[in-house]
């Protein structure tokens, strides 16, 4: 199916969106080489520089892969941007439930697989969290990333890195001016101890405890607005 010619406003964005749509519609399968810059430029009625920039955006997004001397190939047809838009649009409770699912299993794996480097990093992250106080959002995100990375599961690590900032933004957007409860420092400490002691059940319990107050707050807010 031929691409429709792009308009003259926001040309790069227009080409990016059209190429995303072609990928999602199955125009090219994973592993296929897409048309050359020259061919795409003619199909779209834009300059090669515009096509080149649009392809660069999709390479950065993980959908395409440029191979020197061979062309550009489809790496994935699953659009991360679409997933991000869904997360942004989700309610705060949905996002917290997602976070609970990810972090409990990651904590269990961390308790089973952590090494000395992981423990040192976790203790340092915990110390920073205590020093900065129970409102240190950035320190809290760094702590939870350290837990997930201690799972030594590349897929978990990438998914959490991909979502962690978006999860925070989604909660802020969903809650507006509502004040979230303070960070549960004791539960964070209990989580580190559980990982140090290689106790996956205790690690699971600690994650559920440190997310309990935010979950209750969000549920109360959702209930009031029904």
C-alpha positions in Angstrom: 0.0 0.0 0.0 1.5 3.3 -1.1 2.1 6.0 1.4 0.1 9.2 1.0 2.0 12.4 0.3 2.7 14.4 3.4 1.5 17.9 3.9 3.8 20.9 4.2 3.5 21.5 7.9 5.6 19.6 10.5 6.9 17.4 7.7 9.2 15.3 9.8 6.5 14.6 12.3 4.1 13.8 9.5 6.5 11.3 7.9 7.2 9.7 11.2 3.5 9.1 11.9 3.0 7.7 8.4 5.9 5.3 8.7 4.6 4.3 12.2 1.2 3.6 10.7 2.7 1.5 7.8 4.7 -0.6 10.3 1.6 -1.1 12.5 -0.5 -2.1 9.5 2.1 -4.7 8.4 3.4 -2.9 5.3 6.8 -4.3 6.2 7.5 -7.3 8.4 10.2 -7.5 11.0 13.5 -8.1 9.2 12.3 -6.5 6.0 14.3 -3.7 4.4 12.2 -0.6 3.9 12.4 1.5 0.7 15.4 3.7 0.2 15.4 7.4 1.2 15.0 8.3 -2.5 12.0 6.1 -3.0 10.3 7.2 0.2 10.9 10.8 -0.6 9.2 10.4 -4.0 6.3 8.5 -2.5 5.7 11.1 0.2 6.5 14.2 -1.9 9.1 15.4 0.6 12.9 15.9 0.5 15.4 13.2 1.3 16.6 15.1 4.4 13.0 15.0 5.8 12.9 11.3 5.2 16.3 10.8 6.7 15.4 12.7 9.9 12.1 10.7 10.2 13.9 7.4 9.9 16.4 8.6 12.5 13.6 9.2 14.9 12.2 5.7 14.3 15.7 4.1 14.7 16.0 5.9 18.0 12.5 4.6 19.0 13.7 1.0 18.3 11.3 0.4 15.4 14.0 0.6 12.6 17.6 -0.4 12.4 20.2 1.2 10.0 22.9 -1.2 8.7 25.8 0.6 7.2 25.9 -0.2 3.5 22.8 -2.4 3.5 19.9 0.0 4.2 17.3 0.3 6.9 15.5 -2.7 8.3 12.4 -3.2 10.4 13.4 -4.1 13.9 10.0 -4.1 15.6 6.4 -3.3 14.6 5.3 -2.8 18.2 5.4 1.0 18.7 6.8 2.0 22.2 5.3 5.4 21.7 1.8 3.9 21.5 2.4 2.0 24.7 3.6 5.2 26.4 0.5 7.0 25.3 -1.7 4.3 26.8 0.2 4.5 30.1 -0.2 8.3 30.1 -3.9 7.9 29.5 -4.4 5.3 32.2 -5.8 6.2 35.6 -3.5 6.4 38.7 -4.9 3.2 40.1 -4.2 1.3 36.9 -0.6 2.6 36.9 -0.1 1.6 40.5 -1.4 -1.9 39.9 1.1 -2.2 37.0 3.9 -1.0 39.3 2.9 -3.5 42.0 3.0 -6.4 39.5 6.4 -5.4 38.1 8.1 -4.6 41.3 7.0 -7.5 43.4 8.3 -10.1 40.9 11.5 -8.0 40.3 12.1 -7.9 44.1 11.7 -11.7 44.4 14.2 -12.2 41.6 16.6 -9.7 43.1 16.5 -11.6 46.4 17.5 -14.8 44.6 20.1 -13.3 42.2 21.7 -10.2 43.8 25.5 -10.0 43.9 27.8 -7.9 46.0 27.7 -4.9 43.6 23.9 -4.9 43.7 23.9 -4.9 47.5 26.4 -2.0 47.6 24.2 0.0 45.2 21.0 -0.8 47.1 22.6 0.4 50.4 23.9 3.5 48.7 20.4 4.3 47.2 18.7 3.6 50.5 21.2 5.9 52.3 20.5 8.7 49.8 16.8 8.2 50.3 17.1 8.5 54.1 19.3 11.6 53.7 17.0 13.4 51.4 13.8 12.6 53.3 10.5 11.0 52.6 9.6 13.4 49.8 12.7 12.7 47.6 11.0 11.5 44.4 14.1 11.3 42.3 15.9 9.3 45.0 12.9 7.0 45.3 13.0 6.3 41.5 16.7 5.6 41.7 16.2 3.2 44.6 13.5 1.2 42.7 15.5 1.0 39.6 18.4 -0.4 41.6 16.0 -3.1 42.9 14.8 -4.0 39.5 18.3 -4.1 38.0 19.4 -6.5 40.9 17.0 -9.0 39.4 19.5 -9.6 36.6 16.6 -9.9 34.1 17.3 -7.8 31.1 13.7 -7.7 30.0 12.5 -6.5 33.5 15.3 -3.9 33.5 14.4 -2.4 30.1 10.7 -2.4 30.8 11.1 -0.7 34.1 13.5 1.8 32.8 11.1 2.5 29.9 8.1 3.0 32.2 9.5 4.4 35.5 9.4 8.1 34.4 6.1 7.7 32.6 4.6 6.0 35.6 5.5 9.0 37.8 4.2 11.5 35.2 0.9 9.5 34.9 0.4 9.5 38.6 1.0 13.3 38.9 -1.3 14.0 35.9 -4.0 11.7 37.3 -3.9 13.0 40.9 -3.6 16.7 40.0 -3.0 18.7 43.2 -3.9 15.7 45.5 -1.0 15.1 47.9 0.4 11.6 47.8 1.6 10.0 51.1 5.2 10.3 52.1 7.7 7.6 51.1 7.7 4.6 53.5 11.3 4.6 54.5 11.0 1.6 56.9 9.5 -0.5 54.2 12.3 0.5 51.8 14.8 -0.6 54.5 13.0 -3.9 55.0 13.1 -4.5 51.2 16.9 -4.1 51.2 17.3 -6.4 54.2 15.1 -9.1 52.5 17.2 -8.9 49.3 20.4 -9.1 51.4 19.1 -12.2 53.2 18.0 -13.8 49.9 14.4 -14.0 51.1 12.0 -13.5 48.1 8.8 -13.8 50.2 10.0 -11.0 52.5 11.0 -8.9 49.5 7.5 -9.4 48.0 5.9 -8.4 51.3 8.1 -5.3 51.7 7.2 -4.0 48.2 3.5 -4.5 48.9 3.9 -2.6 52.2 5.8 0.3 50.7 3.1 0.6 47.9 0.2 0.1 50.3 -0.3 3.7 51.4 -0.1 5.1 47.8 -2.6 2.5 46.7 -5.0 3.3 49.5 -4.7 7.0 48.8 -5.4 6.6 45.1 -8.4 4.3 45.7 -9.9 6.8 48.1 -9.5 9.6 45.6 -11.0 7.5 42.8 -13.9 6.5 45.1 -14.6 10.2 46.0 -14.8 11.1 42.3 -17.2 8.4 41.2 
